[in-house]
Amino acid sequence: MNTDDPKVHFVYNERWQQVAAYRQANGSGVDTHPKEQFVHHNAGHGGFSRVRRVA
């Protein structure tokens, strides 16, 4: 790792789950499109899991 490596900015939702990562090249602005995006499911949300019910 050196000073020429791009910086990565992580974005989190209100539950502190990572939802995106944006890259910033050295000396320029942050990319307008994320390098990575994450989609979280709600299995178990509300006290039950549909996965358990199927199994």
C-alpha positions as protocol buffer text, in pm:
chain_id: "A"
residue {
  index: 1
  type: MET
  ca { x: 0 y: 0 z: 0 }
}
residue {
  index: 2
  type: ASN
  ca { x: 131 y: 346 z: -86 }
}
residue {
  index: 3
  type: THR
  ca { x: 4 y: 700 z: -146 }
}
residue {
  index: 4
  type: ASP
  ca { x: -89 y: 618 z: -508 }
}
residue {
  index: 5
  type: ASP
  ca { x: -350 y: 362 z: -400 }
}
residue {
  index: 6
  type: PRO
  ca { x: -714 y: 479 z: -420 }
}
residue {
  index: 7
  type: LYS
  ca { x: -910 y: 544 z: -101 }
}
residue {
  index: 8
  type: VAL
  ca { x: -1231 y: 350 z: -38 }
}
residue {
  index: 9
  type: HIS
  ca { x: -1532 y: 513 z: 132 }
}
residue {
  index: 10
  type: PHE
  ca { x: -1784 y: 278 z: 291 }
}
residue {
  index: 11
  type: VAL
  ca { x: -2156 y: 361 z: 321 }
}
residue {
  index: 12
  type: TYR
  ca { x: -2375 y: 214 z: 596 }
}
residue {
  index: 13
  type: ASN
  ca { x: -2750 y: 203 z: 656 }
}
residue {
  index: 14
  type: GLU
  ca { x: -2928 y: 290 z: 983 }
}
residue {
  index: 15
  type: ARG
  ca { x: -2856 y: -62 z: 1117 }
}
residue {
  index: 16
  type: TRP
  ca { x: -2480 y: -20 z: 1052 }
}
residue {
  index: 17
  type: GLN
  ca { x: -2483 y: -273 z: 769 }
}
residue {
  index: 18
  type: GLN
  ca { x: -2245 y: -193 z: 485 }
}
residue {
  index: 19
  type: VAL
  ca { x: -2447 y: -110 z: 174 }
}
residue {
  index: 20
  type: ALA
  ca { x: -2189 y: 31 z: -69 }
}
residue {
  index: 21
  type: ALA
  ca { x: -1824 y: 112 z: -126 }
}
residue {
  index: 22
  type: TYR
  ca { x: -1707 y: 406 z: -335 }
}
residue {
  index: 23
  type: ARG
  ca { x: -1354 y: 449 z: -467 }
}
residue {
  index: 24
  type: GLN
  ca { x: -1164 y: 779 z: -473 }
}
residue {
  index: 25
  type: ALA
  ca { x: -858 y: 795 z: -694 }
}
residue {
  index: 26
  type: ASN
  ca { x: -566 y: 994 z: -563 }
}
residue {
  index: 27
  type: GLY
  ca { x: -627 y: 1366 z: -616 }
}
residue {
  index: 28
  type: SER
  ca { x: -976 y: 1331 z: -765 }
}
residue {
  index: 29
  type: GLY
  ca { x: -1336 y: 1318 z: -649 }
}
residue {
  index: 30
  type: VAL
  ca { x: -1527 y: 1013 z: -535 }
}
residue {
  index: 31
  type: ASP
  ca { x: -1673 y: 791 z: -810 }
}
residue {
  index: 32
  type: THR
  ca { x: -2039 y: 855 z: -892 }
}
residue {
  index: 33
  type: HIS
  ca { x: -2111 y: 481 z: -915 }
}
residue {
  index: 34
  type: PRO
  ca { x: -2027 y: 244 z: -629 }
}
residue {
  index: 35
  type: LYS
  ca { x: -1747 y: -8 z: -666 }
}
residue {
  index: 36
  type: GLU
  ca { x: -1954 y: -257 z: -464 }
}
residue {
  index: 37
  type: GLN
  ca { x: -2317 y: -274 z: -347 }
}
residue {
  index: 38
  type: PHE
  ca { x: -2466 y: -503 z: -82 }
}
residue {
  index: 39
  type: VAL
  ca { x: -2829 y: -612 z: -40 }
}
residue {
  index: 40
  type: HIS
  ca { x: -2931 y: -748 z: 300 }
}
residue {
  index: 41
  type: HIS
  ca { x: -3230 y: -975 z: 355 }
}
residue {
  index: 42
  type: ASN
  ca { x: -3465 y: -973 z: 654 }
}
residue {
  index: 43
  type: ALA
  ca { x: -3458 y: -1344 z: 742 }
}
residue {
  index: 44
  type: GLY
  ca { x: -3555 y: -1369 z: 1106 }
}
residue {
  index: 45
  type: HIS
  ca { x: -3685 y: -1013 z: 1118 }
}
residue {
  index: 46
  type: GLY
  ca { x: -3987 y: -982 z: 1347 }
}
residue {
  index: 47
  type: GLY
  ca { x: -3910 y: -1293 z: 1553 }
}
residue {
  index: 48
  type: PHE
  ca { x: -3956 y: -1559 z: 1288 }
}
residue {
  index: 49
  type: SER
  ca { x: -3769 y: -1693 z: 992 }
}
residue {
  index: 50
  type: ARG
  ca { x: -3946 y: -1811 z: 680 }
}
residue {
  index: 51
  type: VAL
  ca { x: -3644 y: -2032 z: 610 }
}
residue {
  index: 52
  type: ARG
  ca { x: -3706 y: -2224 z: 935 }
}
residue {
  index: 53
  type: ARG
  ca { x: -4075 y: -2258 z: 855 }
}
residue {
  index: 54
  type: VAL
  ca { x: -4004 y: -2416 z: 515 }
}
residue {
  index: 55
  type: ALA
  ca { x: -3750 y: -2661 z: 658 }
}
